Amino acid sequence: RHDFDDRNGRGNHNMQPIGPPKVTLKPEPFSGKDCWEEYLSHFEDCAELGQWGNRTKLLFLAASLRGQARTYYMSLSAGDRRTYQMLTQKLDQRFGSSKHKNRWLSKLEMRRRMAGESIAEVGDDIRQLAQKAYYDLDSAAQESLALNQLFKVITVEMKCRCIDKECHTIADAVDVIERYESILGDQDKKKSTMIRAVESKDTEGHMSEKDYHSNLQELQDRIAKLEQGHGSRESKRANTGRCYGCNSPDHFMRNCPHKNNQRARGNFQGNQRQNTSFNHNQGNDRTLAQ
């Protein structure tokens, strides 16, 4: 029953029901790539605004399917497409969070705070990912797991402040973090500034180290050239070495097999020179005596 308002004061001839007017809002299309639970919530809101019955909801939902969702709908039997309840059940089995649990778990574990992103946005996203990844748990367990993941995103100091304030939900932690960040500033920005400063110093140190290695390599090259030249001279001297006695390249003087013969020949020649000198001196003495 509806309550009626007599707007013209003329009895019940032009009475109109009091309540929200019917609004026709076309639902967004669903391709199967987005979250099915979120889309179903959006679709139910549109159906309530339009005051649709189950038959109308069935037709609107079927008309909103696109891409792989449409392909899956066409593969269903006529019985599965007969009622709104059966169709939503089939779509939930195919595109619901239970089908993509590993994907949501991976996204939850890999979630990090991006540059310029507020902690409130991070908290909301982590809560939604936890609800999708742990759809089979109750809301309290989902909130606890989401809060634990949020603690991995923030700094250790901020985590200690949240624990000290006994934060049990994402909303509690976000309030504490926003309060401290408004006073101390964004810790991530300070951290990135410090990282850039350290990288700048490391770059300067790396350049000086590079020059050091360059100079060291130059010295090593010069030493190698000197050693190479010294080795060449030694090799040349070794290759031209000959026996001073017989001029043979096969051995040196100390190992010469003709050494004894040469020594005897040298003694004989020495004696001959001495005798010749002695006779010559005697001849000179006779000449002076005459």
HELIX and SHEET records of a PDB file:
HELIX    1   1 TRP A   36  GLY A   50  1                                  15    
HELIX    2   2 ASN A   54  ALA A   63  1                                  10    
HELIX    3   3 GLY A   67  SER A   75  1                                   9    
HELIX    4   4 TYR A   84  PHE A   95  1                                  12    
HELIX    5   5 SER A   97  HIS A  100  5                                   4    
HELIX    6   6 LYS A  101  MET A  110  1                                  10    
HELIX    7   7 ILE A  119  ALA A  133  1                                  15    
HELIX    8   8 SER A  139  VAL A  153  1                                  15    
HELIX    9   9 VAL A  156  ASP A  164  1                                   9    
HELIX   10  10 ILE A  170  LEU A  184  1                                  15    
HELIX   11  11 GLN A  187  ASN A  239  1                                  53    
HELIX   12  12 MET A  253  ASN A  255  5                                   3    
HELIX   13  13 LYS A  259  ALA A  289  1                                  31    
SHEET    1   A 2 PHE A   4  ASP A   5  0                                        
SHEET    2   A 2 GLN A  16  PRO A  17 -1                                        
END                                                                             
